[in-house]
Amino acid sequence: MKAADRYVVILAGGIGIKFWPYSRHNKPKQFLDLLGTGRSLLQMTYDRFRPNYEPHQFIVVTNRKYLQLVKEQLPEIPTDRLLVEPMRRNTAASIALGSYKIKKLNPNARVIVSPSDQLIFNENAFFEAIELGMEAARQSGNLVTLGIRPNRPDTSYGYIQYFPDKGNPVKKVKTFTEKPDISLATTFLESGDFVWNSGTFVWKNESIIGAFEHYLPEMAEVFEEGEAYFCTEKEQEFLKKAYSLIRNISIDHGILEKSDEVFTVLGDFGWSDLGSWQNLYEVSQKDEVKNTVLGKALLYETENCFIKLPKDKLVVIQGLKDYLISDSENVLLICKLGDESKFREFVTDAKKIDERYI
């Protein structure tokens, strides 16, 4: 049964820097077939929700550079449901844009916000968690996120500490910390009452708009003015002006860390945020010495490596451990697997040589 008042907002504007050099500025990771399924991460996200939602119930928020890619990969979605950000302003702006557009479309809407780059292994359990979130979000003002039990002290996720409530899978959030350092992340992991913020949210549209009005009033004021322009030919002209006025801030910092009406559903549905080569390596098939090879390679005394190669190239590797080798177009990258903090430096330095490398 289709839920007419529900919308799925897919965030698809990221640049995927930690998948360089396969992910490039002109075609970042969400538009790539990283898993060899024949579908990009964006298409897999759409496929996940499509059995329960009609194409007009999807809103895709993307950057102007990627509009054509979205149209090519998701031709079913009506063009007026593709929201084009003229510049990057982080997740608060992306979610505000989707929320105020939906307000114009349906004042009674309930919304699922989903990243475009996640892997879900158990979709039945995922949608059970979504429904629990929808039930918790019925209370006006409640903001619900799906929480994932951490298995390592990862510094690239937001961490949610929740109040214990035995037997209830929906927990009230005690603290919300975006991307802590390694020491703090280790403390969170050891404490046992923290989960990762999956970046998937469930709420009434009026609840998140109320939160913008309370915690980011300047942003709310700008988007409120857009009501006259959404769903008209002047929408894009309005957004150019709006994005020049609003702050660059994440939804975590802007709202979730401040609100006392945030809840988390403890999800157990097999989840990976495909944010880096390390994440992809963790979910990929490996040989007996824990190498993942996409392509043709002869390996000698080599273990725990992720190797991605062009189809027509044979690579011979000897004596490597815990390395990433990625040969893509005009860039060959060889670096320590998991050292994601270096990627911004790699890309910055490559750009100095020639922008064609990024």
N, C-alpha and C positions, 0 to 999 in steps of 0.2 A: 504494500500500500504506500502510495506516494504521500509525503507530508508537504502539503502545498505551502505552508508558511515557513518552511525551512530553506536555508541557503547555505551553500558551501563556498567559502572564500579561500581560494588557493593563492598563496604568496609565491610569485615566480619571478622576482626581480633581482635575485642575488647574482654575484659574479663568480662564485665558486673558486676562489683563489687557491684553496688547498688541494684542488685537483689539477692545477697547472702541471704540465703543459697540455694535457688532454683537454681540459676546460680552458677556453680562451674568452677574452672580452666580447668577441662577436658571437660566441656560442658557448655559454657557460653550462655547468654540469647538469642543470635540470632539463636541458634539451638533448642530453646525450644518453645513449644506451649503455650505461655503465655495467649492467648485469648480463648483457648478451641475450636479452629476451626478445629483441626486435622492437621494443617500446622504450621510449625515453622515461626518465624519472617523472617528468611532468605527466606524460601519458599514463604511466602506472598509477599515479595519484588519482587522476580522473577515472581510470578504470575501476579503482577501488570503490569509489562512491557512486559510480554510474548506475549500478543495479537498483539503487534506492532513490535516485534523484534524476529529474529530467534536465536536459541541457540548459534550459533557461534558469534553473535554480543554482547554477554555478556562476561565481564571479571570480575572474582571474585578474590579479593585480600584478602588473609587470612594468618593466622599464621601456621607454619609447624605443630603445635599440632592439628590443626583442619582440615587438608586436607582431611582426611578420612571422617569426618562428612560432609564436603561440597560435596564430591563425592556421599555419600549415599543419601543426601537430594536433590541434583540437578544432577541426573545422566544424564540428557539430555545435559548438557554443556560439550563440548569437553575438555579433560584433559589439552590440551595446552592453554586453556583459564583460567585455575586456576593458579593464581600466588601466590607463597608460600614465605612469608617473613620469613627468618631464625631467626629473633629476632624483637621485637617491637621497632619501631622508629617513632611512631606518624603519623598523617595524611599526612604531606607533603611527607614523604617517600612513603607511600602507593599510593598516587595519582601520584607521579613521576614514580613509578614502572609501574602503569597502563598506563600512558601516553607514556613512552618510548617503552613499548611493542606494543602499538597501532601504534606508529610511524613506527615501523618495518612492521606491518600488512597492514597499509593503511595511506599513507601520507596526504590524503585529509579528514581524519576522523573528525567528530563532535562528541562530547562526553557528556553524562550525567553521573555525579557522584552521586551515591545514597548511603546513609547509609543502613544498613541491619536491622534496628530495629525501623522503624517508622510506624505509623498508619495513613492512608489516608482515610478519610470518603467519600469524593466526588472525585472519580477518574477522571471523565470527566473534572471537574474544574482543577484538578492537571495537566492533560495533556494539557489543554489550556494554563496554566502557563508555562509549558515546551516549548510549541511552541512559545510563546512570547519570552522566553529566547533564543530559537534557532535563532529567527529573530534578536534579539539584538546582539547575538554572531557572526553574519555574519561579522560585522565590525572587521577586524583583530586586535587582541590585547585585545578585550573586554572579561572580565570575569564576568559571570552572576551567581548570587545566588538567590534562591527563599526565599523571606522574609515573615515572619509570624507576624501578629499583636499581640503583647504581651498582656496577660490578668493578669499578676502578675509579681512582680520583681524577676524573677528567676535568680540565679547566675550560673547556669550550661550551659547557652547558650552564644553564641556570639551575640552582638548587633550591628545593622547597623543603622546609621543615614544617611538619604538621603536628597538630595536637592529637594525642592518642585517643581513639574512639573505637574500642574493641567491637568487632563484628560489623562495623559500618565501613564499606569500601570508599565512601566519600568522606574526606577529612577536611576539617577547617585548617587553613594555612596559618602557621605561626610566624614564620619568617620566609622571605624570598630574597635570594642572593644571586645576582647575575654574574656568571663567569668568575669565580673566586680564583685566587692563586693556588698553587699546588699544595701548600701547607694547609690552607683552609679546606680545600677539597678533600684532603686526606682525613682531616678531623671530621668533616661531614660524613664521610663514608664509614668511619669507625663508630660514629654515634648511633647509627642504625635507624634514626627517625628522619632521614632526608631522602628525597627522591629527585631525580632529574626532571626538569620541566621539558616535556616533549615538544613544546611549541604548538601543540594542538589544543585549541580552546573551544569551549561551548558556552553560549550565553544568549539571553534575550538581546536583541539589537538595542532596545531601549536601555538596557542595563549598561552596556559598554559605552553608549553615548553619554549616559549620566556620569560615568566614570571620567570620560574625557572632559566633560563640563566642570567636574570637581577638581581633577588633578592636573589637567592640561587645558585650562580655560582659553588660552590664546589660540591653541590649535583648534579647539572646538569652535571658537568664534569664526575662524577663517573658513572652516568647512561648512558651518551653518549657513554662511552666505552663498554657498554653492547650490542650495536647494533650488534656486531659480534656474540653474544652468544644467544640473544633472539631467540626463536623458534628452538633451537638446543638442543642436549643432554647436552650441557655444561651450560645451562641457570642457573640451581640451584647452580652449583659450582661458577659461577660468582656472584650470589646474596649473597652467604656467604661472599665473599670478600667485595662486595660493602657495605653491611650493617655494616660491621666492621669499615667503613670509614666515614659514613654519620652521620649528626646531628640528635638528637631527637628534632623535632620541629613540631608544628602544621602548617597546611596550612594557618590558620588564622594569626598566628604570622609571619610566614615565608614570605608570599606573600600578602594576602588580606589586612592587615593593612598598607602595604607600597605602594601598587599599586594605581595609580590614574585612572585606567581603569576598575574599578569594578562597576557593575550595579546590581540592585536588582529588581526582579519582585514581586510586592505585591500580594501574593497568598491568596486566600480565599477558601480553599478546605477542611477545616476540618482536622486539623493536630495534631498529638501528637508524640512527641519524647518519646518513651517508654524507658526512661533512668533510671527509678527508680520505686519502689513500689508506690510512691505517684502518678506518672504519670499514672500507671495502674489503681490505685484506681479511679482517676478522670474520666476515660473512661469506667469504669465497672458499671454493673447494681447494684443498691443499694436498700435496703429495706426501710421501712417508716421512720426509724431512721438513715438512711445513713450508714448502715453496708453493706459491700460486703463480702459474705461468699462463698468460693470455697471449698466444702466439707460438713461435717455434724457437726453442732454446736448448742448447746442450749445457748441462750444469755439472760442475765438478767441485767437490768440497764446498758446496753452497747450500745454505739452509736459512729458513725463516725469511725468505725474500718474496717480494711482490714484483712481478715482471710483466710489463705490458708492451707489446711490440706490434709493428705493422704486419699485415698478413704476409707480405712478400719478403720478409727479412728473417734470416737466421742469426741468432746471437749466441756466442759462446762465452760462458761466464765461469770463472774459477776463483774459489777462495773468498766468497762473500758471505756475510751473515748479517741478518737484520737490515737489508738494503732494499730500497725502491729503485727500480730501473723502469723508466717510462720514455719510450721513443715515440714522439708524436709530431707529425708534420716536420717543422724545421728546428725542433728542439729535442735533444737527448738529455734527460735528467737522471743523474745517479746521485742518490743521497741516502742518509740514514732513514729507514722506515720509522715513521712515528714522530719525526722531528718537525712537527707542523709549524712551530714558531718561526722557522727559517723561511717559510714560503713567501711571506710578504717581502722579505729582503731579496729573495731570488727574483721575484717578478719586478721589483723596483730596479734592480741592477740590470736585468735583461732589457727593460724598457729604455734605459740609458743608451744601450748599444743600438737597438732598433725596435720600434713599436710593433714591427711584424712578428716579434717573438712572443708577444703577449695577446 
